[in-house]
Amino acid sequence: MTGNNPSGADNQQERPRIEQWIVGFVDGEGCFSVPIFRNKAYKRIGWQVQPAFAVVQGERSVHVLHELRQFFGCGGIYINRRHDNHREHLWRFDVRSPRDLLGIIIPFFEANPLRTAKST
């Protein structure tokens, strides 16, 4: 049957672009953080600042973290040594490199802003 609304892979209006999927996924499952640690190796100030971008998923969905890593071309995927309420291992896609954060991650989210309260 033919009509005015084509279906299937050619209909780009019904399918979000990967960038929009990433924004929605990170809105729900990701976080930006800037942990500050006391570190005596930093003799001048005594503190270490370690900005990070992370997205966490259960073991059954770890494949989406690999998709994020492939899309951004940076970061790593690591196991969290704890279990969630479904008793499966948790995995995280983690970007900590200041160069990658400033050159890849932040520009992506400036061009594709988060939509929840995480945007502030």
N, C-alpha and C positions, 0 to 999 in steps of 0.2 A: 504494500500500500504506500502510496506517495502522498505527501502533504506539504504544508508550509514549514513544519518543524522537523527537520531531518534528525534521525537518531543515529547512534553509533559513535565510532571514534572520530568522525569528521566534525562533530558538533562541539566546537570549542566553547560555546556559551554555557553549556550545561556542566562543564567540567572545570574546576578551578585549576589555575596554573600551579605548578609546583611551588612557586614562591608563596602563594596564598595558602596552600596546604601547610607549608613550613610555619608560617605565621600562626595559624590556628593550632598547630601541634605544639609549638613552643609556648603559646599562650596557656595551654593546659598542662604541659609536662616539663617545661623548661624553666631555667632561672639564670639571672645574672647576679653575681656576687662579688664582693671585694673583701675577702677575709684579711685581717691584719693580725700578724703573729709576732710575739716577742721573739727576737732572734739576736743573740749576742754576736753573731758573725757580722751583723750590720752595726759596727762600732760607733759610727757617727750618730745614728738615731736610735738604734736598738730595736727597730721594728722592721718587719718585712711585709710588704703589701703584695697580695697575689690575686689580681682580678681573674675572674673565670666566667665562662659560659658553659652551662651543663643542661643536658636533657636526659631524663631517667626513664627506663622501661623495664618491665619484667622480662625474664628470659625468653618467653614465648614470642615476644615482639622485638627482640634485639635486632632483627633485620632492618627495622626502620631507622635505627641508629646508624647502621652501615650506610643506608641511603643518605642520611644527613651528612655523614663524613664524606661520602662521595660527592655530594652536591657542593659542599663548602671547600673540599680539597685540603682540609686541615683537621687538627685535633686527633683524638684517640678514643678508643672504646675500651672501658675497663669494667671489671666486675666489682660490685659493692659486696663486701663480705657480711651481708645480712640478708634477711628474707622479708618479703612483704607479707601482707595478710593472706595471700594465696600460697605461701610457702614456696615460692619460686625465687631464684636468685634475681637480684636487680642488677642492671647494667646501666652505665652512663656514657654518653658521648660528652667529651670534656675538651674545651679549648682554653688553654691558659697562656699561650704564647702572646705577649703584648703585640708583636708584629701581626699575628693572625687576628687578634681581637680588633686592633685598630685598622687593619687593612682589608679585612674580609667580613667579620661578623658584625661589627658596628655599622659599617656602610650598608650592609644588607638590611638591617633593621631600621636604619634611617630612611632607606628607600621603600621599605615595606613595614610600616609601623605595627607594633602589637596593638590589639584592640581591647584588651581587658585592663584592669587596674595595674597590671605589671608594666604598662607603658609609661607610668609616671615614676 
